[in-house]
Amino acid sequence: FFFVLVPMLARRALQLSLSLPASLSHRWATTAPFTRALMDAKRATNISFGAVADAMQRKEEWVVSTIFGETTPTLAEASTLAEILGVPPSMQPTLAEEMSDPGKAAESDGTAARLADDARQGSRALLALGAERRAAIINRLADLLEAETPAILEANAKDLTWAKENHISSALQGRLKLTKDKLRTVAEGLRQIAAQSHENLGRVVRRMQLADGLLLEKETVPLGVLLVIFESRPDVLPQVAALALASANGLLLKSGKEADHSNLVLYELVKQAVQTELPPDVVPITLVQRPTETLERQFVSEVLQLQGKVDLVIPRGSNQMVQSIQAQAKGVPVLGHADGVCHVYLHEAADMEKAVRVVRDAKCDYPSACNAMETLLLDEKIWDGPVAEAVLDALQKEGVKFHWGPRLAALKGEESTIQLHCEYGDLECAVEVVDGVEDAVRHINEFSSSHTDAIITEDPMAADTFLSRVDSADVFHNVSTRFADGFRFGLGAEVGISTSRIHARGPVGVEGLLTTRCRIRGEGHTAQQFSSGEKIFLHKPLAL
């Protein structure tokens, strides 16, 4: 849209202001790669077409031919052009280099590897600090969030204005918006993380007497370096930073452009907090920002190839983004979920008051969240009864749009064209009929995303069947799916919710960012002593 609209408007503006013939102004439409790179940087650069017009009035032909894509400027000319267009000084060199050499963007400049190495060193520095000092950093960050709330909200207002002007969806705008209450909740979660962080690292999880004088201990340690990619939600930044600090992991953060202003302010607060305990040249946490989207995409692609330098990638965002990251990753593990298709099943023994309260919360509390209900399942015995009617009425009053599933549509004498695996992310949901708890389990295991699913019932046997048979990361009884959240789970925050079956599942807090290593203390033991029979193994488990 941008690449179509800007050339069209610019062409018309140039015609009107300079009285250029249409044949000349039409040349704008064939923009060269470096000009597209310039367009890519539009948000950060605040491109001034008036400045271009002024240069053209002065008969600076190289500006004309460069803008119209007819010549490739020298590096000096590209630097001048970047300055003319109002590019911030910090971004001028990189943007000028890309304009003067369009193929340069495809080459690695080593930034990804260097930042990953810096994060690795930062992780080791955090580990050496000890639990008390790591907790002090997190508490300081919580204090800064509350103290700097006005500045954060002012920056967030700029992002919201941009989102509206660029017709970003209402669901994404909902995720983007920060409030005083939301920031207070984030700060509370950070203090919770700090309070629990003293037992994270160096915790012995297994002790064994291997032989006389030979002791094995398995202890918790950081994973190493994390890359967290997130869209739209700036509150993710301080939460993930706190979890990385508590687990002594190095962290690379890549955020969506729609939250640039908010994230810059929040990252400055993270740096201030870290520098209360570490010198400025130690950088355990970095917010990655490149001057163009082309370079940002290149950076992410490079990181996803850095096996041995980055230990875990955690994408948080749209289904499309997560799937793209998973497809690009080569040798670097990816933890997360592509979508959140969560179900609530109204069993025949559902209590009306609980059903209305839980379902309304699951769908309407935060419709764009990944743990919001997307499908309501009605037991066949109650689909047209008072409980189902009360629940649907409550949702309708909240403005929820219904999509009837095939069985329910047939019962109503209507047609259904919906897909039963669909994440709406808004005030709408699918509604379908199932034949009892066994059929509900079958339906959920077939159509859910294995994220979070709930049953509403007063029948304990039906609840136990549901909880034991539904194959999802989180399964609830008489509880809103919105409880699938790190803060609500008592984790303080989460780096994301995993539907993976390896390493961590459900809301991933500090424990999901740890691994283990073994320490053995001996007295000069050798393998040969045991193979010869000189010594024997005991393999005796010991109390922790």
ZITA-V8056 format. One record per pair of residues at least 6 apart in sequence whose C-alpha atoms are under 8 Angstrom apart, sorted by the first residue. I is the first residue (numbers start at 1). J is the second residue. D is the distance in whole Angstrom. If there is no record, write none. Layout:
# ZITA-V8056
i = {I/I}
j = {J/J}
d = {D/D}
This chain:
# ZITA-V8056
i = {3/3/7/7/8/10/10/11/11/11/12/14/14/14/15/15/15/17/18/18/27/27/28/28/28/29/30/30/31/31/31/32/32/32/33/33/34/34/34/34/34/35/35/35/35/37/37/37/37/37/38/38/38/40/40/40/41/41/41/44/44/44/45/45/45/45/46/46/46/47/47/47/48/48/48/49/51/51/52/52/52/55/56/56/62/62/63/65/66/66/72/72/72/73/73/74/75/75/75/75/78/78/78/78/79/79/79/79/81/82/82/82/83/83/91/94/95/95/97/98/98/105/105/105/106/108/111/112/112/112/113/113/113/115/115/116/116/116/116/117/118/118/118/119/119/119/119/119/119/119/119/119/120/120/120/120/120/120/121/121/121/121/122/122/122/122/122/122/123/123/123/123/123/123/123/124/125/125/125/126/126/126/126/126/127/131/131/131/131/131/132/133/134/134/134/134/135/135/135/135/135/135/136/137/137/137/137/137/138/138/138/138/138/138/138/138/139/139/139/140/141/141/141/141/141/141/141/142/142/142/142/142/143/144/144/145/145/145/145/145/146/146/146/149/149/151/152/152/152/153/153/153/153/155/155/155/156/156/156/156/156/156/158/159/159/159/159/159/159/160/160/160/162/163/163/164/171/171/171/171/172/172/173/174/175/175/175/175/176/176/176/176/176/177/178/178/183/186/186/186/186/188/189/189/189/189/189/190/190/190/190/191/192/192/192/193/193/193/193/193/193/194/194/197/197/200/200/200/200/200/201/201/201/201/201/202/202/202/203/203/204/204/204/204/204/205/205/205/205/205/206/206/206/206/206/206/207/207/207/207/207/207/207/207/208/208/208/208/208/208/208/209/209/209/209/209/209/209/210/210/210/210/210/211/211/211/211/211/212/212/213/213/213/214/214/214/214/214/215/215/215/216/216/216/216/217/217/217/218/218/218/218/219/219/219/219/220/220/220/220/221/221/221/221/221/222/222/222/222/222/222/222/223/223/223/223/223/223/224/224/224/224/224/225/225/225/225/225/225/225/225/226/226/226/226/226/226/226/226/226/227/227/227/227/227/227/227/227/228/228/228/228/228/228/228/228/228/229/229/229/229/229/229/229/229/230/230/230/230/230/230/230/230/231/231/231/231/231/231/231/231/232/232/232/232/232/233/234/234/234/234/236/237/237/237/237/238/238/238/239/239/239/240/240/240/241/241/241/243/243/243/243/243/244/244/244/244/246/247/247/247/247/249/249/250/250/251/251/251/252/252/252/252/253/253/253/253/254/254/254/255/255/255/267/271/289/290/301/301/303/304/304/304/304/304/304/304/304/305/305/305/305/306/306/306/307/307/307/308/310/311/311/312/312/312/312/313/313/313/313/314/314/314/314/314/315/315/315/315/315/315/315/316/316/316/316/318/318/319/319/320/322/322/322/323/325/326/335/335/336/336/336/336/336/337/337/337/337/337/339/339/339/340/340/340/340/340/340/340/340/340/341/341/341/341/341/341/341/341/341/341/341/341/341/341/342/342/342/342/342/342/342/342/342/342/342/342/343/343/343/343/343/343/343/343/343/343/343/344/344/344/344/344/344/344/344/344/344/345/345/345/345/345/345/345/345/346/346/346/346/346/346/346/346/346/347/347/347/347/347/347/347/348/348/348/348/348/348/349/349/349/349/350/350/350/350/351/351/351/351/352/352/352/352/354/354/355/355/355/355/356/356/356/358/358/358/359/359/359/360/360/360/361/361/362/362/362/362/362/362/363/363/363/363/363/363/364/364/364/364/365/365/366/367/367/367/367/368/368/368/369/370/371/371/371/371/371/371/371/372/372/372/373/373/374/374/374/374/374/374/374/375/375/375/375/375/376/376/376/376/377/377/377/377/377/378/378/378/378/378/379/379/379/379/379/380/380/380/380/381/382/383/383/399/400/400/400/401/401/401/402/402/402/402/403/403/403/403/403/403/404/404/404/404/404/405/405/405/405/405/405/405/405/406/406/406/406/406/407/407/408/408/408/409/409/418/420/420/421/421/421/434/434/437/437/437/438/441/441/441/444/444/445/445/445/449/449/450/450/450/450/450/451/451/451/451/451/451/451/452/452/452/452/452/452/452/453/453/453/453/453/453/454/454/454/454/454/454/454/455/455/455/455/455/455/456/456/456/457/457/457/463/467/467/467/472/473/473/473/473/474/474/483/484/484/485/485/485/485/486/486/486/486/486/486/487/487/489/491/491/492/493/494/494/494/494/495/495/495/496/496/496/497/497/497/497/498/498/498/498/498/499/499/503/504/529/530/530}
j = {36/39/28/29/29/28/49/25/26/28/25/20/25/53/21/22/25/53/53/57/68/69/67/68/69/68/68/69/67/68/69/68/69/70/99/102/98/99/100/101/102/66/67/69/99/95/98/99/292/294/95/99/292/292/293/294/291/292/293/87/88/291/85/86/87/88/85/86/87/85/86/87/84/85/86/85/84/85/63/84/85/63/63/64/71/73/81/71/72/73/99/100/101/99/100/100/96/97/99/100/96/97/99/100/92/93/96/97/96/92/95/96/89/92/291/291/291/292/104/104/105/294/295/298/298/302/299/299/302/303/303/306/309/252/286/225/252/309/310/309/282/283/284/225/249/250/251/252/283/284/285/286/224/225/249/250/284/309/250/282/283/284/249/250/282/283/284/285/222/224/225/248/249/250/284/248/278/282/284/134/245/248/249/284/248/197/198/199/201/246/198/277/194/245/246/248/194/195/197/198/245/246/194/245/273/274/276/277/190/191/193/194/242/245/246/273/190/191/194/273/187/190/238/269/270/272/273/186/187/188/190/191/187/269/273/183/184/187/266/269/183/184/187/180/183/265/262/265/266/178/179/180/262/261/262/265/176/177/178/259/261/262/261/176/258/259/260/261/262/173/176/177/258/173/258/173/367/368/425/426/232/368/232/368/232/233/368/369/232/233/234/258/259/233/234/235/235/235/238/239/493/492/239/487/491/492/493/239/242/492/493/492/490/491/492/242/243/246/491/492/493/242/246/246/247/220/246/247/510/511/219/220/221/222/247/219/220/221/219/220/217/218/219/220/544/217/218/219/220/544/216/217/218/219/542/544/215/216/217/218/541/542/543/544/215/216/217/539/540/541/542/215/216/538/539/540/541/542/216/537/538/539/540/535/536/537/538/539/537/538/521/522/523/520/521/522/523/525/520/521/522/518/519/520/521/518/519/520/516/517/518/519/516/517/518/519/514/515/516/517/247/514/515/516/517/247/248/249/513/514/515/516/249/311/312/513/514/515/248/249/250/310/311/249/250/251/252/309/310/311/312/249/250/251/252/310/311/312/313/314/251/252/253/254/310/312/313/314/251/252/253/254/313/314/315/316/495/253/254/255/313/314/315/316/317/236/253/254/255/256/315/316/317/255/256/257/258/259/316/317/318/255/256/258/259/317/259/259/262/263/266/495/253/263/266/267/266/267/270/493/494/495/493/494/495/251/270/285/493/494/495/509/510/250/251/510/513/510/510/511/513/514/284/513/284/285/284/285/286/285/286/287/288/285/286/287/288/287/288/289/263/287/288/287/285/296/296/328/329/310/310/313/325/328/329/330/331/332/329/330/331/332/330/331/332/330/331/332/332/332/332/333/332/333/334/335/332/333/334/335/334/335/336/495/496/321/322/325/334/335/336/496/322/336/337/496/338/339/338/339/338/336/337/338/338/334/334/498/500/496/497/498/499/500/451/497/498/499/500/370/423/449/370/371/372/423/448/449/450/451/452/370/371/373/374/375/421/422/423/447/448/449/450/451/452/371/372/373/374/375/448/449/450/451/452/453/481/373/374/375/376/377/444/448/452/453/454/481/359/373/375/376/377/453/454/455/456/481/376/377/378/379/440/454/455/456/355/376/377/378/379/388/455/456/457/378/379/436/437/455/456/457/379/380/381/382/436/457/456/457/458/459/387/456/457/458/387/456/457/458/386/387/390/391/456/478/387/391/456/478/390/391/394/478/479/480/373/391/480/391/394/395/480/482/371/372/373/480/481/482/372/373/374/395/427/429/372/395/398/427/372/482/372/373/425/426/427/424/425/426/425/425/451/452/481/482/483/484/485/425/481/482/429/481/422/423/424/425/428/429/430/420/429/430/431/432/429/430/431/432/431/432/433/434/440/388/431/432/433/434/433/434/435/436/437/433/434/435/436/435/388/389/433/427/427/428/429/427/428/429/428/429/430/431/416/418/428/429/430/431/416/418/430/431/432/416/417/418/420/430/431/432/433/415/416/417/418/432/432/433/431/432/433/415/416/430/430/447/447/448/449/440/443/462/465/466/466/466/469/470/453/470/470/471/472/472/499/471/472/473/474/499/472/473/474/497/498/499/506/472/473/474/475/476/481/484/470/472/474/475/476/481/475/476/477/478/479/480/481/463/466/476/477/478/479/477/478/479/463/477/478/477/475/476/477/499/498/499/505/506/484/506/489/506/507/493/494/497/507/492/493/494/507/508/509/493/494/507/509/510/509/509/507/508/509/510/507/508/509/507/508/509/505/506/507/508/504/505/506/507/508/505/506/512/512/535/536/537}
d = {8/7/6/6/8/8/7/5/7/6/8/7/7/7/7/7/7/8/7/8/6/8/7/5/8/8/7/6/7/6/5/7/4/8/8/6/6/4/7/8/6/8/6/7/7/8/7/7/7/7/7/8/8/6/6/7/6/5/7/7/8/7/7/6/4/6/8/6/7/5/6/7/8/5/6/7/6/6/7/7/7/7/7/6/8/8/7/6/6/6/8/6/8/7/5/6/6/6/8/5/5/7/6/6/6/7/5/8/8/6/7/6/8/7/6/7/7/8/8/6/6/7/6/7/7/8/8/6/6/6/7/7/7/8/8/7/7/6/6/7/7/6/7/6/8/4/6/7/6/5/6/8/6/6/8/6/7/8/8/7/8/7/8/6/6/5/4/8/8/6/7/5/5/4/6/7/8/8/8/7/7/5/8/8/5/7/5/8/8/8/7/7/8/6/6/8/5/7/7/8/8/7/7/8/5/6/7/7/6/7/8/6/6/7/8/7/7/6/6/6/8/8/8/7/6/8/5/8/5/7/6/7/7/6/8/7/8/6/8/7/7/7/7/7/7/8/6/6/7/7/7/8/8/5/5/7/8/7/7/7/6/5/7/8/6/6/7/6/7/7/7/7/7/7/7/8/8/5/6/6/6/7/8/7/6/5/7/8/5/5/6/8/7/8/8/7/7/7/8/7/8/8/8/6/8/4/6/7/6/6/7/8/8/7/5/7/7/7/7/5/7/8/7/5/8/7/7/7/7/7/8/5/6/7/7/5/5/6/5/5/6/6/4/7/7/8/6/6/7/7/8/6/5/7/8/7/7/6/5/7/6/5/7/6/6/5/7/6/5/4/5/5/6/7/6/5/6/7/7/6/5/4/6/8/7/5/5/7/8/8/8/6/6/7/6/4/7/8/5/5/7/7/6/4/7/6/5/6/6/6/4/6/5/6/6/8/6/6/4/7/8/6/5/5/7/6/6/6/7/5/6/8/6/7/8/6/5/6/8/5/6/7/6/6/4/6/8/7/5/5/7/7/6/5/6/6/6/5/6/7/6/5/6/8/7/6/5/6/7/6/5/6/6/5/6/7/8/6/5/6/8/6/5/6/8/8/8/6/5/6/6/4/6/6/5/8/8/8/7/5/8/8/6/6/6/8/7/6/6/6/8/8/8/7/7/7/7/8/7/6/7/7/8/7/5/7/7/7/7/7/7/7/6/7/7/8/8/7/6/8/7/7/7/8/5/6/6/5/6/6/5/6/7/8/6/5/6/6/5/7/8/8/8/7/8/7/5/7/8/7/8/8/8/7/5/6/8/6/6/5/7/7/8/8/7/7/5/5/8/7/6/7/6/5/6/7/7/6/5/6/6/5/6/7/7/8/6/7/8/7/6/8/7/7/8/7/7/7/5/5/8/8/7/5/6/8/6/6/7/6/6/4/6/7/8/7/5/5/7/7/7/6/5/6/8/6/8/6/8/6/8/8/8/7/6/7/7/6/5/8/5/5/8/7/8/6/6/5/5/6/6/7/8/6/5/5/7/6/6/5/6/7/7/7/7/5/6/8/7/7/7/5/6/6/5/6/7/8/6/5/6/7/7/6/5/6/7/8/6/5/6/8/6/5/7/7/5/7/7/7/6/5/6/8/6/6/8/7/8/5/5/6/8/5/4/6/8/7/6/7/8/5/7/8/8/7/7/7/6/8/7/5/7/7/6/5/8/7/7/8/7/6/6/7/8/5/5/5/5/6/5/5/7/8/7/8/8/8/7/7/8/8/7/8/6/5/6/8/4/5/7/8/7/7/6/5/8/6/8/8/6/6/7/7/7/6/7/8/7/5/6/8/5/5/6/7/7/6/5/6/6/5/6/7/7/7/7/6/5/6/6/5/6/6/8/6/6/5/7/8/6/8/7/7/5/5/7/6/4/6/6/5/6/7/8/7/8/6/5/6/6/7/6/5/6/6/8/7/7/6/6/5/7/7/5/8/8/7/6/6/7/5/5/6/6/8/7/6/5/6/8/6/8/7/8/7/8/6/7/6/8/7/6/6/8/8/8/6/4/6/8/6/5/5/6/8/8/6/7/6/6/5/6/8/6/7/8/7/7/5/6/6/6/4/6/7/7/7/6/7/7/6/5/6/8/6/5/8/7/7/7/6/6/7/7/7/7/6/6/5/7/6/7/7/7/8/7/8/6/6/5/5/5/7/6/5/7/8/6/7/8/6/6/5/5/8/8/6/6/6/6/8/7/5/4/6/7/5/5/6/7/6/6/7/6/6/6/7}
